[in-house]
Amino acid sequence: MDALLSDKESWYYMKLLTFTLGIGMEVLHQYFEQKILQSMDFYVFVEKYKHYLFHECFPTVQCCECSQMQLAAQSKRGCLNEIQFQLLFEIAPPSKLDHYKKGRNNTIVKDCLCRIDAKRSNEVDCMDITLMCAIIKSCLINNNTSIYGNPRFLETIKETRNFLAHSTDLRIAKSEFDTRWDKTEHAVIEIASVVGNYFLKLQKRKIDAFKDNELSMENIKTIIDNNADEVKKNLQTLVADQRKNTILIKDEIIENLTKYKDYLDELSIDIGSLKFEVKQYALAVVASCSAEETFDSQVHQKDAATRISEVSVTEKDKDNSRCRVEWRLETPSTWNLLEIKETLEKFSALLRQWFEIEFVYVGSLVIKTLVKKNVLDNQDQMRKSIHSFLEKIVDVCKIKTDVSAVIKVALIIDPGESDYKEEAEEQTSKIEMNKKDKTTCIFCNKSFDCQNCLQKAKIISSLEDELSGKNLNCI
């Protein structure tokens, strides 16, 4: 499973579009089936309102039913195009010649509805938001037929869809994303509430999970396969671009792995059916490597400037001395790198005893870490730390180990010490503060959002004992 999009503005675009075409359309289809159709089949509904739908596509053309109810008008404008109409109806050759007439330039001036039948194979999911709004408007709202819910919320989702469809570069700014997300989410929830309370609760849970989780290739493919909206081609474009970028970065990493023969150490680590082939390189060996510019060159420039200045280090500070180690993994295509990135950032505290994660990048998988200098200087300890770090990554990221794969890993080691003292002091102050605040875990710095927090049960038990003591004192 490929991961998707390290570019934030592209990610915002895809997140909003995926939400609109995924959960958004699921809610709309349920709403239409239960509150518009009620117990009626979709094709029966379309057949019932065929006359109205015909004149939304051909507003100026008379039909054989206009003698009973005149709907055609020269000044009228329709809201359906011929592609949408042909999606809904089968059109046979005319059989009743008195119902069918052509004028100048072979244009149809009168048509026969008898030759037009609703497609029985269609279900509600054949509609995108544009077609659904057009059907509801032409068949019901324009005929003063009341509908469940507020039509304004349908228009809100449609506006979001149109905004995304007309985006030229498939990117949106964070401020735009936040505004449109709030409006669209509110509209989806309001429509879900019309369907029913249980359905509303279910969709709220789905929305919360969608907001918390990263996009995966599997979910994107499902939306592309099951969605009728032509705007899904934008998803296909983004996925194709991401695959191309992943291949380019992966090829560059492979080239770098084979370019330099001199390395500090190598080891092979087996975890289940996975084999990690690890080679350690000193930064001086790969300083000319063009891939450095690919992964945030400004960070490297800042690091270089720090190393130029001479800083005196006391004996006490040596325990806090850290060196930067950059992990470059040639990952299998089945790994969801964006989900792995999110998990590593969320559970970095569980990995800190071996390597402290500073940044995680996707394309292929690049992890910038800090390691204690005394570990780096001890080959056996360094090997053990590498092994334990990789095992923990596989564990917390739930990477499948039953499928054989060889993962080449390059460790780019900067032997120069980083300015870690301030960071360590800040982290220590946070931990001390959280020790006083017993509602916060001192390990993950969260109010027990982390389900894997090993201290949660102990601290809850401690709080309960403390409360029990206070209650006894009150007696």
C-alpha positions as CSV (number, residue, x, y, z in Angstrom):
1,M,0.0,0.0,0.0
2,D,1.6,3.2,-1.1
3,A,1.6,6.3,1.1
4,L,0.2,9.5,-0.3
5,L,1.5,13.1,-0.5
6,S,4.1,14.8,1.6
7,D,3.2,18.2,0.1
8,K,0.8,19.7,2.6
9,E,-1.3,21.8,0.1
10,S,-1.8,18.8,-2.2
11,W,-2.6,16.8,0.9
12,Y,-5.3,19.3,1.9
13,Y,-6.8,19.1,-1.6
14,M,-6.9,15.3,-1.5
15,K,-8.2,15.1,2.0
16,L,-11.1,17.4,1.2
17,L,-11.9,15.7,-2.1
18,T,-11.7,12.2,-0.6
19,F,-14.0,13.2,2.2
20,T,-16.5,14.8,-0.2
21,L,-16.5,11.8,-2.6
22,G,-16.3,9.2,0.1
23,I,-18.3,9.9,3.3
24,G,-20.1,12.8,1.8
25,M,-21.5,10.8,-1.1
26,E,-22.3,7.8,1.1
27,V,-24.5,10.1,3.2
28,L,-26.1,11.7,0.2
29,H,-26.9,8.3,-1.4
30,Q,-28.5,7.1,1.8
31,Y,-30.5,10.3,2.2
32,F,-31.8,10.0,-1.4
33,E,-32.7,6.4,-1.0
34,Q,-34.5,6.7,2.3
35,K,-35.9,10.2,2.2
36,I,-36.5,10.9,-1.5
37,L,-37.3,7.5,-2.9
38,Q,-38.6,6.1,0.4
39,S,-39.9,2.7,-0.7
40,M,-39.7,3.4,-4.5
41,D,-37.0,1.9,-6.8
42,F,-34.7,4.4,-8.3
43,Y,-35.6,3.6,-11.9
44,V,-39.3,3.9,-11.1
45,F,-38.7,7.4,-9.6
46,V,-36.8,8.4,-12.7
47,E,-39.5,7.0,-15.0
48,K,-42.2,8.8,-13.0
49,Y,-40.5,12.2,-13.5
50,K,-39.2,11.5,-17.0
51,H,-41.1,14.4,-18.5
52,Y,-39.5,16.9,-16.1
53,L,-36.0,15.4,-16.6
54,F,-36.4,15.4,-20.4
55,H,-37.0,19.2,-20.5
56,E,-34.1,19.8,-18.1
57,C,-31.9,18.3,-20.9
58,F,-33.9,19.6,-23.9
59,P,-35.7,22.7,-22.5
60,T,-36.9,24.1,-25.9
61,V,-37.9,20.8,-27.6
62,Q,-41.6,19.9,-27.5
63,C,-42.5,16.3,-26.6
64,C,-45.5,14.1,-26.9
65,E,-46.6,14.8,-23.3
66,C,-46.4,18.6,-23.6
67,S,-50.0,18.5,-25.1
68,Q,-51.2,17.5,-21.6
69,M,-48.6,19.5,-19.5
70,Q,-46.6,22.1,-21.3
71,L,-43.0,22.2,-20.1
72,A,-41.0,23.2,-23.2
73,A,-40.3,26.9,-23.6
74,Q,-37.9,28.9,-25.8
75,S,-36.6,30.9,-22.9
76,K,-36.1,27.9,-20.6
77,R,-32.7,26.7,-19.5
78,G,-32.1,23.2,-18.4
79,C,-29.8,21.8,-15.7
80,L,-29.0,18.4,-17.3
81,N,-26.6,17.7,-20.1
82,E,-27.0,14.8,-22.6
83,I,-24.4,12.6,-20.9
84,Q,-26.3,12.8,-17.6
85,F,-29.6,12.2,-19.4
86,Q,-28.2,9.1,-21.3
87,L,-26.9,7.8,-17.9
88,L,-30.5,7.7,-16.7
89,F,-32.4,6.6,-19.8
90,E,-32.3,4.1,-22.7
91,I,-33.3,5.8,-25.9
92,A,-34.7,3.7,-28.8
93,P,-35.4,4.8,-32.4
94,P,-38.7,6.6,-32.8
95,S,-41.7,4.3,-33.5
96,K,-44.6,6.7,-33.4
97,L,-43.9,9.1,-36.2
98,D,-46.6,11.5,-35.2
99,H,-44.8,12.0,-31.9
100,Y,-41.5,12.8,-33.6
101,K,-40.6,15.7,-35.8
102,K,-37.4,17.3,-37.3
103,G,-37.1,20.9,-38.5
104,R,-34.4,22.7,-40.4
105,N,-30.8,21.4,-40.3
106,N,-32.2,18.1,-39.2
107,T,-32.7,19.3,-35.7
108,I,-35.4,17.7,-33.5
109,V,-38.3,20.1,-32.8
110,K,-40.6,17.5,-31.3
111,D,-39.6,14.2,-29.6
112,C,-41.3,11.1,-28.4
113,L,-41.0,10.1,-24.8
114,C,-42.5,6.7,-25.6
115,R,-39.1,5.7,-26.9
116,I,-37.3,6.8,-23.7
117,D,-37.2,4.4,-20.7
118,A,-35.4,4.7,-17.4
119,K,-32.6,2.2,-17.1
120,R,-33.6,-0.6,-14.7
121,S,-30.0,-1.4,-13.8
122,N,-29.4,2.0,-12.2
123,E,-29.2,2.5,-8.4
124,V,-28.8,5.7,-6.4
125,D,-25.0,5.4,-6.5
126,C,-25.0,6.1,-10.3
127,M,-25.5,9.8,-9.3
128,D,-22.8,12.2,-8.4
129,I,-23.7,15.3,-6.3
130,T,-24.3,17.4,-9.4
131,L,-26.8,15.0,-10.9
132,M,-28.5,14.4,-7.6
133,C,-29.1,18.1,-7.0
134,A,-30.4,18.5,-10.5
135,I,-32.9,15.6,-10.1
136,I,-34.1,16.8,-6.7
137,K,-34.5,20.4,-8.0
138,S,-36.3,19.6,-11.3
139,C,-38.5,16.8,-10.0
140,L,-39.5,18.1,-6.6
141,I,-38.4,21.6,-5.5
142,N,-39.4,23.3,-8.8
143,N,-42.8,21.6,-8.5
144,N,-43.3,23.0,-5.0
145,T,-42.9,19.5,-3.5
146,S,-41.4,19.6,0.0
147,I,-38.4,17.4,0.8
148,Y,-36.8,16.2,4.0
149,G,-34.1,18.5,5.3
150,N,-32.7,21.8,4.1
151,P,-31.7,21.9,0.3
152,R,-29.1,24.5,1.2
153,F,-26.9,21.7,2.7
154,L,-27.0,19.8,-0.6
155,E,-25.8,23.0,-2.3
156,T,-22.9,23.4,0.2
157,I,-21.5,20.0,-0.7
158,K,-22.0,20.7,-4.4
159,E,-20.1,24.0,-4.1
160,T,-17.2,22.2,-2.4
161,R,-17.2,19.6,-5.1
162,N,-17.2,22.2,-7.9
163,F,-14.5,24.2,-6.2
164,L,-12.3,21.1,-6.1
165,A,-13.2,20.1,-9.7
166,H,-12.2,23.5,-11.0
167,S,-8.9,23.7,-9.2
168,T,-6.1,24.0,-11.8
169,D,-3.1,22.9,-9.7
170,L,-4.9,20.4,-7.3
171,R,-3.7,22.3,-4.2
172,I,-5.4,24.4,-1.6
173,A,-4.1,26.6,1.2
174,K,-4.7,25.6,4.8
175,S,-7.0,28.5,5.5
176,E,-9.2,27.5,2.5
177,F,-9.1,23.9,3.6
178,D,-10.2,24.7,7.1
179,T,-13.1,26.9,6.0
180,R,-14.4,24.5,3.4
181,W,-13.9,21.5,5.6
182,D,-16.0,23.0,8.4
183,K,-18.8,24.0,6.0
184,T,-18.8,20.6,4.2
185,E,-18.6,18.6,7.4
186,H,-21.5,20.5,8.9
187,A,-23.6,20.0,5.8
188,V,-22.9,16.2,5.7
189,I,-23.8,15.9,9.4
190,E,-27.0,17.8,8.9
191,I,-28.1,15.6,6.0
192,A,-27.1,12.5,8.0
193,S,-29.4,13.7,10.9
194,V,-32.3,13.7,8.5
195,V,-31.7,10.0,7.7
196,G,-31.9,9.0,11.4
197,N,-30.1,9.2,14.8
198,Y,-28.3,5.9,14.5
199,F,-27.1,6.7,11.0
200,L,-25.9,10.2,12.3
201,K,-23.9,8.6,15.1
202,L,-22.3,6.1,12.7
203,Q,-21.3,8.9,10.3
204,K,-19.9,11.1,13.1
205,R,-17.7,8.2,14.1
206,K,-16.6,7.7,10.5
207,I,-15.8,11.4,10.2
208,D,-13.8,11.5,13.4
209,A,-11.8,8.4,12.3
210,F,-11.3,10.0,8.9
211,K,-9.9,13.2,10.4
212,D,-7.5,11.3,12.7
213,N,-6.2,8.8,10.1
214,E,-4.0,9.4,7.1
215,L,-5.1,8.7,3.6
216,S,-4.1,5.3,2.2
217,M,-3.9,4.1,-1.4
218,E,-6.4,1.4,-0.6
219,N,-9.1,3.9,0.5
220,I,-8.4,6.1,-2.5
221,K,-8.7,3.2,-4.9
222,T,-12.0,2.3,-3.4
223,I,-13.4,5.8,-3.9
224,I,-12.1,5.9,-7.5
225,D,-13.6,2.5,-8.3
226,N,-17.0,3.2,-6.7
227,N,-17.6,6.8,-7.5
228,A,-19.6,8.2,-10.5
229,D,-18.2,11.7,-10.3
230,E,-15.8,12.7,-13.1
231,V,-13.8,14.8,-10.6
232,K,-12.3,11.5,-9.4
233,K,-9.9,11.8,-12.3
234,N,-8.1,14.4,-10.1
235,L,-7.6,11.7,-7.5
236,Q,-6.1,9.5,-10.2
237,T,-3.8,12.3,-11.3
238,L,-2.5,12.8,-7.7
239,V,-2.0,9.1,-7.2
240,A,-0.1,8.8,-10.4
241,D,2.1,11.8,-9.5
242,Q,2.8,10.3,-6.1
243,R,3.8,7.0,-7.6
244,K,6.1,8.7,-10.0
245,N,7.7,10.7,-7.2
246,T,8.1,7.6,-5.1
247,I,9.8,5.8,-7.9
248,L,12.2,8.7,-8.6
249,I,13.2,9.0,-4.9
250,K,13.5,5.3,-4.5
251,D,15.8,5.1,-7.6
252,E,17.9,7.9,-6.2
253,I,18.2,6.1,-2.9
254,I,19.2,2.8,-4.6
255,E,21.8,4.7,-6.6
256,N,23.2,6.3,-3.5
257,L,23.3,2.9,-1.7
258,T,25.5,1.4,-4.6
259,K,27.5,4.6,-5.3
260,Y,29.7,4.5,-2.1
261,K,31.7,1.4,-1.4
262,D,33.2,2.7,1.8
263,Y,31.0,2.4,4.8
264,L,31.4,2.2,8.6
265,D,29.5,-1.0,9.3
266,E,26.8,-3.3,7.9
267,L,24.5,-5.8,9.4
268,S,21.5,-7.9,8.4
269,I,18.4,-8.0,10.7
270,D,15.6,-10.5,10.3
271,I,12.2,-9.6,11.7
272,G,9.7,-12.3,10.7
273,S,10.0,-12.7,7.0
274,L,11.4,-9.2,6.6
275,K,15.1,-8.8,6.1
276,F,16.7,-5.4,6.8
277,E,20.1,-4.9,5.2
278,V,21.6,-2.0,7.1
279,K,24.7,-0.1,6.0
280,Q,26.1,2.9,8.0
281,Y,27.8,5.8,6.2
282,A,29.6,8.8,7.6
283,L,28.2,12.1,6.5
284,A,31.6,13.1,5.0
285,V,31.3,10.2,2.5
286,V,27.9,11.3,1.1
287,A,28.3,15.1,1.5
288,S,28.1,15.6,-2.3
289,C,25.0,13.4,-2.6
290,S,22.3,15.4,-4.5
291,A,19.6,13.6,-2.4
292,E,20.4,15.9,0.5
293,E,18.6,18.7,-1.3
294,T,15.6,16.5,-1.7
295,F,15.0,16.2,2.0
296,D,14.9,19.7,3.5
297,S,18.3,21.2,2.6
298,Q,17.7,24.1,4.9
299,V,17.8,21.8,7.9
300,H,21.3,20.6,6.8
301,Q,22.5,24.1,6.3
302,K,21.4,25.0,9.8
303,D,23.1,22.0,11.2
304,A,26.3,22.8,9.3
305,A,26.3,26.4,10.7
306,T,25.9,24.9,14.2
307,R,28.9,22.6,13.7
308,I,31.2,25.5,12.6
309,S,30.9,27.4,15.9
310,E,33.1,26.0,18.7
311,V,31.1,25.1,21.8
312,S,32.7,24.0,25.0
313,V,31.1,20.9,26.5
314,T,31.2,20.1,30.2
315,E,31.5,16.6,31.6
316,K,27.8,16.9,32.7
317,D,26.7,17.8,29.2
318,K,28.4,14.7,27.7
319,D,25.5,12.5,28.8
320,N,23.2,14.7,26.7
321,S,25.4,14.8,23.6
322,R,23.6,13.6,20.6
323,C,24.5,12.9,17.0
324,R,22.2,13.0,14.0
325,V,21.4,9.8,12.1
326,E,19.3,9.8,9.0
327,W,17.6,6.6,8.1
328,R,16.8,6.0,4.4
329,L,14.7,2.9,3.8
330,E,14.1,1.4,0.4
331,T,10.6,0.3,1.3
332,P,8.2,-2.2,-0.4
333,S,5.4,-0.7,-2.4
334,T,2.9,-2.4,-0.1
335,W,3.8,-0.2,2.9
336,N,1.6,2.7,3.7
337,L,4.3,5.3,4.3
338,L,2.0,8.1,5.3
339,E,0.3,6.0,8.0
340,I,3.8,4.8,9.1
341,K,4.9,8.5,9.3
342,E,1.9,9.4,11.4
343,T,2.4,6.4,13.7
344,L,6.1,7.1,14.2
345,E,5.4,10.8,15.1
346,K,2.6,9.8,17.5
347,F,4.6,7.0,19.3
348,S,8.0,8.5,19.1
349,A,8.4,8.3,22.9
350,L,8.3,4.5,22.6
351,L,11.4,4.6,20.4
352,R,13.3,7.3,22.2
353,Q,15.4,5.0,24.3
354,W,17.3,3.9,21.1
355,F,16.9,6.8,18.6
356,E,14.9,10.0,19.1
357,I,12.9,10.9,16.1
358,E,13.2,14.5,14.9
359,F,11.5,14.4,11.5
360,V,9.8,11.8,9.2
361,Y,9.5,12.3,5.5
362,V,7.6,10.2,2.9
363,G,8.3,9.5,-0.7
364,S,10.4,6.6,0.2
365,L,10.8,6.5,4.0
366,V,13.3,8.9,5.5
367,I,13.7,9.3,9.3
368,K,15.9,11.9,10.9
369,T,16.9,10.9,14.4
370,L,19.2,11.7,17.3
371,V,21.4,9.1,19.0
372,K,23.6,9.4,22.1
373,K,27.2,9.8,21.1
374,N,28.4,7.1,23.5
375,V,26.1,4.7,21.7
376,L,27.4,5.7,18.3
377,D,31.0,5.2,19.5
378,N,30.2,1.7,20.7
379,Q,29.7,-0.6,17.7
380,D,28.0,-3.4,19.6
381,Q,25.6,-1.0,21.4
382,M,24.9,0.8,18.1
383,R,24.0,-2.5,16.4
384,K,21.7,-3.5,19.3
385,S,20.0,0.0,19.2
386,I,19.5,-0.3,15.4
387,H,18.0,-3.8,15.8
388,S,15.7,-2.7,18.7
389,F,14.6,0.5,16.8
390,L,13.6,-1.4,13.7
391,E,11.8,-4.1,15.7
392,K,9.8,-1.3,17.5
393,I,9.0,0.4,14.2
394,V,7.6,-2.9,12.8
395,D,5.6,-3.4,16.1
396,V,4.1,0.0,16.6
397,C,3.4,0.6,12.8
398,K,1.8,-2.9,12.6
399,I,3.9,-3.8,9.6
400,K,3.1,-7.3,8.3
401,T,6.0,-9.6,8.8
402,D,4.5,-12.7,7.1
403,V,5.4,-11.6,3.6
404,S,9.0,-11.9,2.6
405,A,10.7,-8.7,1.7
406,V,14.3,-7.2,1.7
407,I,14.5,-3.6,2.9
408,K,17.8,-1.8,2.2
409,V,18.6,0.7,4.9
410,A,21.2,3.4,4.7
411,L,22.2,5.2,7.9
412,I,23.7,8.6,7.1
413,I,25.6,9.4,10.3
414,D,26.7,12.9,11.3
415,P,29.4,12.4,13.9
416,G,29.3,16.1,14.9
417,E,27.4,16.7,18.1
418,S,24.0,18.5,17.9
419,D,23.0,21.3,20.2
420,Y,20.8,19.0,22.3
421,K,21.1,20.6,25.7
422,E,18.1,23.1,25.4
423,E,15.9,20.4,23.9
424,A,16.7,18.0,26.7
425,E,16.1,20.6,29.4
426,E,12.8,21.5,27.8
427,Q,11.8,17.8,27.7
428,T,12.8,17.4,31.3
429,S,10.7,20.4,32.4
430,K,7.7,19.0,30.6
431,I,8.1,15.6,32.3
432,E,8.5,17.3,35.7
433,M,5.4,19.4,35.1
434,N,3.5,16.3,34.0
435,K,4.6,14.4,37.2
436,K,2.7,17.1,39.1
437,D,-0.3,17.0,36.8
438,K,-1.3,13.4,37.4
439,T,-3.8,13.5,34.5
440,T,-1.0,13.6,32.0
441,C,1.2,10.7,31.1
442,I,4.9,11.5,31.7
443,F,6.0,9.2,28.9
444,C,3.8,10.2,25.9
445,N,2.9,13.7,27.2
446,K,-0.7,13.2,26.4
447,S,-3.8,13.0,28.6
448,F,-4.0,9.2,28.0
449,D,-5.0,9.6,24.3
450,C,-2.4,6.9,23.7
451,Q,-4.0,3.5,24.1
452,N,-0.5,1.9,24.4
453,C,0.4,4.0,27.5
454,L,1.8,1.5,29.9
455,Q,1.4,3.9,32.9
456,K,-2.3,4.6,32.5
457,A,-3.6,1.8,34.7
458,K,-1.1,2.5,37.4
459,I,-1.8,6.2,37.6
460,I,-5.6,5.7,37.5
461,S,-5.2,3.2,40.3
462,S,-3.1,5.8,42.2
463,L,-5.8,8.5,41.7
464,E,-8.5,6.1,42.9
465,D,-6.5,5.4,46.1
466,E,-5.9,9.1,46.6
467,L,-9.6,9.8,46.2
468,S,-10.5,7.0,48.6
469,G,-8.2,8.4,51.2
470,K,-9.7,11.9,50.9
471,N,-13.2,10.4,51.3
472,L,-12.2,8.6,54.5
473,N,-10.8,11.8,55.9
474,C,-14.1,13.6,55.1
475,I,-15.9,11.0,57.2
